[in-house]
């Protein structure tokens, strides 16, 4: 059961304190009277208080002075002022100092009840809004983009540095690399985070509907336009408009988009007046955009307008060191969603996941882990719950000793193993950008073992 709201009544008149204590107690509040502003200030500094009701005129520290001191201690403090001496100047001063309401004595009991309810309701909505924003940032901020590889670390830093700018951003990468996630992270790390993030997939909407979807239309503009419609560009006003798969945009719409970017205004389909908006544009493509420009399928002038800041997302196969962290992230996510107590991935299952080349990138890994969690009945992800094509990949990658050409003659096994081990270590160092600690983690070695092997194979530690 939720705790009662704590309300203190600050007044030098005992009768008023007692009256409000009784009345508010009957309303279900935990009400307590305090004689004097200084004692009330000490109380607020050491206890949780949801709302303060204070008289304006009191000996010693007056109500307005108390309000200001309380706000210095807690800017979020909720205060209702009451007074028998009406003064426009005092009321204005109190409201400027942050009072939630200002009530005259003698007051109607319903008036004080309503004032308290309104103030507490507003605070509740503010808290919900604050939590929602915090949850949105947690969900879509860059901290939700999993990976510790050098390239991803570079992207995190880049998002932080460009998020607060107004410049257009162009994101490239194969399907499934997380382009929309990066676009959302840019938005939720920016000053526009309290405004809308609106996404449109330019390749998923029929060409004849795309302009209307983007810019809206007027009633009667075409068959079926039975009412005025606000387009996504209007909905994104003040926020971010994300144009996914921008290379799918037809040439005639590319011209209109170019004008929109230049003017920050547009016309609805069938409309006569220009509509101005303040938005940040983020575009993305899974194609080689420079080739699209060279072939004439994408306007060069539009490309330069969009390509102010460029982010190239690497495919998952080029950052395999991130696969363990991503796999665990998705395991925890789907375990929670499906209500299954799965908390680890077996070593063999992890080896299979790391060995596999993901043509669908992070999205494919996410699907694999969702399937694995759904099929797994124990507390651990095992190879048996991974798709056949992931398990087969491991078998195909292990060479058959009988088929190895060296088996036709004499083989120096120790030398061959050492050469193979050195190659693997060099490859790990390359993938981690030369960061030895991360390379050791990728190989499942302790840092001490890693240093020994670097020395053994005369691999420079510089």
VOVEX-718619 format. One record per residue (C-alpha): x, y negated, z. Coordinates in nm, 3 decimals. Example, Ala and Ser with C-alpha at 12.3 -4.5 7.8 and 13.67 -1.06 7.14 Angstrom:
! VOVEX-718619
1.230 | 0.450 | 0.780 .
1.367 | 0.106 | 0.714 .
***
This chain:
! VOVEX-718619
0.000 | 0.000 | 0.000 .
0.132 | -0.347 | -0.093 .
0.253 | -0.564 | 0.196 .
0.037 | -0.858 | 0.297 .
0.141 | -1.197 | 0.158 .
0.325 | -1.396 | 0.424 .
0.195 | -1.752 | 0.468 .
0.324 | -2.003 | 0.722 .
0.129 | -2.312 | 0.831 .
0.348 | -2.607 | 0.927 .
0.153 | -2.871 | 1.122 .
0.203 | -3.060 | 1.446 .
-0.168 | -3.017 | 1.527 .
-0.226 | -2.686 | 1.707 .
-0.597 | -2.681 | 1.622 .
-0.521 | -2.697 | 1.250 .
-0.258 | -2.421 | 1.278 .
-0.497 | -2.196 | 1.474 .
-0.785 | -2.263 | 1.237 .
-0.582 | -2.177 | 0.925 .
-0.426 | -1.871 | 1.093 .
-0.771 | -1.728 | 1.169 .
-0.923 | -1.819 | 0.832 .
-0.631 | -1.682 | 0.627 .
-0.608 | -1.374 | 0.848 .
-0.967 | -1.292 | 0.756 .
-0.871 | -1.333 | 0.388 .
-0.611 | -1.057 | 0.427 .
-0.297 | -1.271 | 0.457 .
-0.026 | -1.246 | 0.722 .
-0.057 | -1.606 | 0.844 .
0.160 | -1.769 | 1.110 .
0.158 | -2.128 | 1.242 .
0.479 | -2.317 | 1.316 .
0.499 | -2.648 | 1.505 .
0.741 | -2.871 | 1.319 .
0.927 | -2.879 | 0.988 .
1.274 | -2.807 | 1.129 .
1.161 | -2.482 | 1.293 .
0.975 | -2.390 | 0.976 .
1.288 | -2.451 | 0.767 .
1.489 | -2.221 | 0.994 .
1.215 | -1.959 | 0.970 .
1.213 | -1.972 | 0.589 .
1.589 | -1.936 | 0.575 .
1.575 | -1.611 | 0.772 .
1.247 | -1.450 | 0.666 .
1.049 | -1.363 | 0.356 .
0.776 | -1.619 | 0.301 .
0.535 | -1.605 | 0.006 .
0.371 | -1.944 | 0.056 .
0.402 | -2.247 | 0.282 .
0.117 | -2.479 | 0.380 .
0.252 | -2.800 | 0.530 .
0.112 | -3.126 | 0.656 .
0.261 | -3.443 | 0.505 .
0.278 | -3.658 | 0.820 .
0.462 | -3.496 | 1.110 .
0.697 | -3.634 | 1.377 .
1.064 | -3.590 | 1.299 .
1.096 | -3.436 | 0.954 .
0.796 | -3.521 | 0.738 .
0.629 | -3.286 | 0.491 .
0.788 | -3.427 | 0.174 .
1.135 | -3.423 | 0.330 .
1.070 | -3.064 | 0.444 .
0.956 | -2.972 | 0.091 .
1.277 | -3.109 | -0.062 .
1.497 | -2.932 | 0.194 .
1.310 | -2.606 | 0.139 .
1.348 | -2.636 | -0.239 .
1.723 | -2.691 | -0.196 .
1.737 | -2.361 | -0.007 .
1.492 | -2.176 | -0.234 .
1.398 | -2.344 | -0.565 .
1.123 | -2.080 | -0.609 .
0.951 | -2.165 | -0.277 .
0.574 | -2.203 | -0.311 .
0.438 | -2.500 | -0.113 .
0.087 | -2.647 | -0.074 .
0.073 | -2.994 | 0.085 .
-0.219 | -3.112 | 0.303 .
-0.276 | -3.462 | 0.443 .
-0.540 | -3.681 | 0.603 .
-0.370 | -3.995 | 0.470 .
-0.424 | -4.010 | 0.094 .
-0.156 | -4.194 | -0.099 .
-0.101 | -4.184 | -0.474 .
0.271 | -4.250 | -0.427 .
0.309 | -3.966 | -0.175 .
0.112 | -3.726 | -0.394 .
0.328 | -3.808 | -0.696 .
0.646 | -3.771 | -0.491 .
0.530 | -3.433 | -0.355 .
0.438 | -3.298 | -0.699 .
0.767 | -3.420 | -0.846 .
0.951 | -3.242 | -0.563 .
0.781 | -2.917 | -0.665 .
0.464 | -2.885 | -0.458 .
0.219 | -2.632 | -0.602 .
-0.084 | -2.835 | -0.490 .
-0.185 | -3.140 | -0.285 .
-0.507 | -3.122 | -0.073 .
-0.679 | -3.391 | 0.132 .
-0.813 | -3.345 | 0.487 .
-1.082 | -3.274 | 0.575 .
-1.083 | -3.005 | 0.312 .
-1.347 | -2.756 | 0.207 .
-1.249 | -2.402 | 0.311 .
-1.314 | -2.278 | -0.041 .
-1.075 | -2.542 | -0.174 .
-0.783 | -2.415 | 0.035 .
-0.867 | -2.053 | -0.050 .
-0.875 | -2.134 | -0.423 .
-0.552 | -2.334 | -0.403 .
-0.371 | -2.044 | -0.234 .
-0.506 | -1.786 | -0.478 .
-0.410 | -1.997 | -0.779 .
-0.058 | -2.059 | -0.647 .
0.004 | -1.692 | -0.564 .
-0.145 | -1.577 | -0.897 .
0.079 | -1.817 | -1.089 .
0.383 | -1.692 | -0.897 .
0.284 | -1.332 | -0.970 .
0.258 | -1.408 | -1.342 .
0.593 | -1.587 | -1.336 .
0.754 | -1.285 | -1.168 .
0.596 | -1.047 | -1.419 .
0.720 | -1.264 | -1.703 .
1.069 | -1.274 | -1.553 .
1.074 | -0.896 | -1.513 .
0.944 | -0.850 | -1.868 .
1.220 | -1.071 | -2.005 .
1.476 | -0.883 | -1.798 .
1.338 | -0.552 | -1.927 .
1.343 | -0.677 | -2.286 .
1.705 | -0.783 | -2.250 .
1.793 | -0.449 | -2.091 .
1.613 | -0.266 | -2.369 .
1.733 | -0.472 | -2.662 .
2.042 | -0.656 | -2.538 .
2.380 | -0.547 | -2.669 .
2.446 | -0.348 | -2.351 .
2.196 | -0.097 | -2.491 .
2.415 | -0.036 | -2.796 .
2.610 | 0.267 | -2.681 .
2.972 | 0.323 | -2.773 .
3.323 | 0.243 | -2.652 .
3.519 | 0.282 | -2.974 .
3.742 | -0.010 | -3.073 .
3.512 | -0.105 | -3.360 .
3.200 | -0.108 | -3.142 .
3.378 | -0.303 | -2.868 .
3.468 | -0.558 | -3.133 .
3.103 | -0.579 | -3.240 .
2.987 | -0.633 | -2.879 .
3.222 | -0.928 | -2.846 .
3.114 | -1.061 | -3.183 .
2.745 | -1.049 | -3.087 .
2.817 | -1.244 | -2.768 .
3.014 | -1.509 | -2.955 .
2.759 | -1.570 | -3.234 .
2.430 | -1.512 | -3.049 .
2.390 | -1.876 | -2.939 .
2.455 | -2.020 | -3.286 .
2.185 | -2.099 | -3.544 .
2.376 | -1.948 | -3.837 .
2.221 | -1.680 | -4.057 .
2.357 | -1.328 | -4.004 .
2.397 | -1.048 | -4.257 .
2.428 | -0.692 | -4.122 .
2.545 | -0.407 | -4.343 .
2.569 | -0.036 | -4.273 .
2.436 | 0.301 | -4.377 .
2.084 | 0.406 | -4.280 .
2.065 | 0.498 | -3.915 .
2.366 | 0.297 | -3.796 .
2.150 | 0.068 | -3.580 .
2.115 | -0.250 | -3.785 .
1.782 | -0.350 | -3.628 .
1.919 | -0.277 | -3.280 .
2.205 | -0.520 | -3.347 .
1.959 | -0.778 | -3.485 .
1.747 | -0.750 | -3.170 .
2.058 | -0.776 | -2.953 .
2.155 | -1.100 | -3.129 .
1.806 | -1.238 | -3.061 .
1.783 | -1.131 | -2.696 .
2.132 | -1.261 | -2.619 .
2.046 | -1.600 | -2.773 .
1.862 | -1.912 | -2.656 .
1.565 | -1.790 | -2.864 .
1.508 | -1.483 | -2.645 .
1.183 | -1.627 | -2.505 .
1.039 | -1.668 | -2.855 .
0.925 | -1.397 | -3.101 .
1.150 | -1.145 | -3.275 .
0.967 | -1.052 | -3.596 .
1.091 | -0.775 | -3.827 .
0.987 | -0.688 | -4.180 .
1.117 | -0.399 | -4.391 .
1.132 | -0.538 | -4.743 .
1.138 | -0.189 | -4.893 .
0.840 | -0.051 | -4.703 .
0.573 | -0.296 | -4.824 .
0.423 | -0.285 | -5.176 .
0.562 | -0.562 | -5.396 .
0.220 | -0.720 | -5.457 .
0.163 | -0.758 | -5.080 .
0.513 | -0.861 | -4.975 .
0.478 | -1.236 | -5.034 .
0.148 | -1.248 | -4.846 .
0.301 | -1.047 | -4.560 .
0.598 | -1.279 | -4.538 .
0.436 | -1.620 | -4.597 .
0.065 | -1.554 | -4.538 .
-0.226 | -1.651 | -4.764 .
-0.530 | -1.875 | -4.784 .
-0.885 | -1.747 | -4.797 .
-0.978 | -1.664 | -5.157 .
-0.619 | -1.660 | -5.283 .
-0.677 | -1.314 | -5.432 .
-0.929 | -1.031 | -5.420 .
-0.957 | -0.913 | -5.062 .
-0.831 | -1.240 | -4.908 .
-1.147 | -1.295 | -4.704 .
-0.981 | -1.518 | -4.445 .
-0.670 | -1.727 | -4.391 .
-0.375 | -1.514 | -4.281 .
-0.066 | -1.624 | -4.090 .
0.253 | -1.475 | -4.235 .
0.544 | -1.327 | -4.043 .
0.754 | -1.639 | -4.104 .
0.494 | -1.842 | -3.909 .
0.476 | -1.581 | -3.634 .
0.854 | -1.604 | -3.589 .
0.849 | -1.983 | -3.538 .
1.103 | -2.072 | -3.270 .
1.248 | -1.721 | -3.275 .
1.420 | -1.481 | -3.512 .
1.301 | -1.335 | -3.844 .
1.469 | -1.005 | -3.931 .
1.458 | -0.907 | -4.299 .
1.554 | -0.541 | -4.311 .
1.662 | -0.381 | -4.641 .
1.679 | -0.728 | -4.798 .
1.830 | -0.581 | -5.117 .
1.487 | -0.431 | -5.194 .
1.335 | -0.778 | -5.230 .
1.209 | -0.841 | -5.588 .
1.389 | -1.117 | -5.781 .
1.087 | -1.349 | -5.797 .
1.058 | -1.335 | -5.417 .
1.431 | -1.389 | -5.381 .
1.377 | -1.730 | -5.542 .
1.104 | -1.818 | -5.289 .
1.313 | -1.690 | -5.000 .
1.605 | -1.906 | -5.115 .
1.383 | -2.214 | -5.111 .
1.254 | -2.117 | -4.769 .
1.608 | -2.087 | -4.631 .
1.710 | -2.422 | -4.780 .
1.400 | -2.616 | -4.675 .
1.286 | -2.413 | -4.371 .
0.937 | -2.456 | -4.514 .
0.705 | -2.252 | -4.735 .
0.354 | -2.235 | -4.876 .
0.104 | -1.964 | -4.811 .
-0.017 | -1.773 | -5.115 .
-0.295 | -1.989 | -5.260 .
-0.204 | -2.279 | -5.031 .
-0.115 | -2.639 | -5.118 .
0.059 | -2.772 | -4.807 .
0.409 | -2.695 | -4.687 .
0.446 | -2.527 | -4.347 .
0.768 | -2.599 | -4.155 .
0.915 | -2.353 | -3.906 .
1.225 | -2.328 | -3.687 .
1.364 | -1.978 | -3.720 .
1.693 | -1.793 | -3.729 .
1.732 | -1.549 | -4.016 .
1.900 | -1.212 | -3.977 .
1.910 | -0.989 | -4.285 .
2.031 | -0.633 | -4.331 .
2.102 | -0.389 | -4.611 .
2.218 | -0.028 | -4.642 .
2.343 | -0.089 | -4.996 .
2.674 | -0.226 | -5.123 .
2.542 | -0.581 | -5.143 .
2.837 | -0.712 | -5.344 .
2.764 | -0.451 | -5.613 .
2.398 | -0.555 | -5.610 .
2.504 | -0.915 | -5.668 .
2.749 | -0.818 | -5.945 .
2.483 | -0.613 | -6.123 .
2.236 | -0.904 | -6.112 .
1.985 | -0.722 | -5.889 .
2.044 | -0.967 | -5.605 .
2.086 | -1.342 | -5.645 .
2.434 | -1.465 | -5.569 .
2.314 | -1.798 | -5.428 .
2.075 | -1.616 | -5.191 .
2.351 | -1.382 | -5.081 .
2.579 | -1.674 | -4.988 .
2.297 | -1.838 | -4.793 .
2.237 | -1.520 | -4.593 .
2.598 | -1.407 | -4.559 .
2.712 | -1.687 | -4.325 .
2.809 | -1.442 | -4.049 .
2.877 | -1.081 | -4.149 .
2.858 | -0.771 | -3.929 .
2.958 | -0.437 | -4.086 .
2.841 | -0.138 | -3.883 .
3.060 | 0.173 | -3.911 .
2.902 | 0.514 | -3.982 .
2.899 | 0.754 | -3.689 .
3.149 | 0.987 | -3.859 .
3.406 | 0.704 | -3.835 .
3.357 | 0.663 | -3.459 .
3.324 | 1.019 | -3.336 .
3.468 | 0.919 | -3.001 .
3.128 | 0.756 | -2.930 .
2.934 | 1.080 | -2.985 .
2.969 | 1.215 | -2.627 .
2.836 | 0.890 | -2.474 .
2.556 | 0.865 | -2.732 .
2.460 | 1.228 | -2.680 .
2.437 | 1.181 | -2.303 .
2.241 | 0.857 | -2.349 .
1.980 | 1.031 | -2.567 .
1.974 | 1.338 | -2.341 .
1.887 | 1.117 | -2.041 .
1.632 | 0.920 | -2.241 .
1.442 | 1.224 | -2.369 .
1.475 | 1.416 | -2.043 .
1.293 | 1.128 | -1.876 .
1.037 | 1.093 | -2.156 .
0.959 | 1.465 | -2.164 .
0.980 | 1.514 | -1.787 .
1.255 | 1.778 | -1.808 .
1.537 | 1.801 | -1.548 .
1.822 | 1.830 | -1.800 .
2.137 | 1.660 | -1.679 .
2.435 | 1.798 | -1.872 .
2.559 | 1.912 | -2.211 .
2.770 | 2.227 | -2.220 .
3.127 | 2.204 | -2.352 .
3.052 | 2.419 | -2.656 .
2.739 | 2.220 | -2.739 .
2.938 | 1.897 | -2.713 .
3.209 | 2.036 | -2.942 .
2.940 | 2.121 | -3.198 .
2.794 | 1.771 | -3.172 .
3.133 | 1.604 | -3.213 .
3.233 | 1.826 | -3.507 .
2.919 | 1.754 | -3.705 .
2.920 | 1.479 | -3.971 .
2.603 | 1.273 | -3.937 .
2.474 | 1.164 | -4.277 .
2.183 | 1.004 | -4.091 .
2.420 | 0.845 | -3.839 .
2.297 | 0.753 | -3.488 .
1.934 | 0.808 | -3.586 .
2.014 | 1.168 | -3.685 .
2.196 | 1.229 | -3.356 .
1.897 | 1.087 | -3.170 .
1.664 | 1.329 | -3.351 .
1.897 | 1.622 | -3.280 .
1.906 | 1.539 | -2.908 .
1.528 | 1.496 | -2.889 .
1.488 | 1.841 | -3.044 .
1.750 | 1.988 | -2.810 .
1.579 | 1.851 | -2.499 .
1.240 | 1.974 | -2.623 .
1.373 | 2.328 | -2.685 .
1.599 | 2.359 | -2.379 .
1.448 | 2.539 | -2.081 .
1.747 | 2.524 | -1.846 .
1.917 | 2.224 | -1.690 .
2.185 | 2.206 | -1.958 .
2.195 | 2.148 | -2.335 .
2.345 | 2.463 | -2.491 .
2.438 | 2.552 | -2.852 .
2.126 | 2.767 | -2.885 .
1.895 | 2.464 | -2.874 .
2.087 | 2.276 | -3.145 .
1.972 | 2.301 | -3.510 .
2.119 | 2.582 | -3.723 .
2.293 | 2.335 | -3.955 .
2.485 | 2.185 | -3.661 .
2.597 | 2.527 | -3.536 .
2.683 | 2.642 | -3.890 .
2.905 | 2.341 | -3.938 .
3.126 | 2.463 | -3.655 .
3.156 | 2.806 | -3.813 .
3.239 | 2.659 | -4.151 .
3.507 | 2.435 | -4.001 .
3.696 | 2.727 | -3.844 .
3.931 | 2.878 | -4.096 .
3.934 | 3.252 | -4.152 .
4.291 | 3.368 | -4.066 .
4.274 | 3.637 | -4.336 .
4.199 | 3.373 | -4.596 .
4.483 | 3.144 | -4.490 .
4.756 | 3.137 | -4.758 .
5.031 | 3.157 | -4.497 .
4.907 | 3.501 | -4.393 .
5.040 | 3.641 | -4.719 .
5.392 | 3.604 | -4.586 .
5.582 | 3.543 | -4.263 .
5.432 | 3.277 | -4.035 .
5.602 | 3.078 | -3.758 .
5.291 | 3.065 | -3.539 .
5.439 | 2.842 | -3.269 .
5.559 | 2.585 | -3.522 .
5.227 | 2.592 | -3.709 .
5.031 | 2.538 | -3.386 .
5.260 | 2.252 | -3.284 .
5.223 | 2.083 | -3.623 .
4.847 | 2.117 | -3.600 .
4.843 | 1.980 | -3.244 .
5.057 | 1.681 | -3.345 .
4.824 | 1.608 | -3.638 .
4.520 | 1.616 | -3.410 .
4.685 | 1.381 | -3.157 .
4.783 | 1.135 | -3.431 .
4.428 | 1.148 | -3.567 .
4.284 | 1.079 | -3.221 .
4.517 | 0.782 | -3.175 .
4.412 | 0.650 | -3.514 .
4.042 | 0.682 | -3.428 .
4.089 | 0.498 | -3.096 .
4.300 | 0.221 | -3.243 .
4.612 | 0.343 | -3.064 .
4.451 | 0.332 | -2.719 .
4.615 | 0.635 | -2.553 .
4.372 | 0.662 | -2.262 .
4.073 | 0.680 | -2.495 .
4.254 | 0.925 | -2.722 .
4.321 | 1.148 | -2.420 .
3.951 | 1.136 | -2.326 .
3.855 | 1.222 | -2.682 .
4.085 | 1.526 | -2.672 .
3.978 | 1.632 | -2.323 .
4.328 | 1.577 | -2.182 .
4.444 | 1.409 | -1.866 .
4.649 | 1.095 | -1.924 .
4.955 | 1.270 | -1.781 .
4.916 | 1.561 | -2.028 .
4.872 | 1.310 | -2.309 .
5.197 | 1.133 | -2.220 .
5.378 | 1.465 | -2.207 .
5.259 | 1.558 | -2.555 .
5.346 | 1.213 | -2.693 .
5.699 | 1.263 | -2.560 .
5.713 | 1.625 | -2.684 .
5.627 | 1.527 | -3.041 .
5.825 | 1.203 | -3.028 .
5.518 | 0.992 | -3.093 .
5.590 | 0.629 | -3.010 .
5.397 | 0.485 | -2.714 .
5.451 | 0.127 | -2.827 .
***
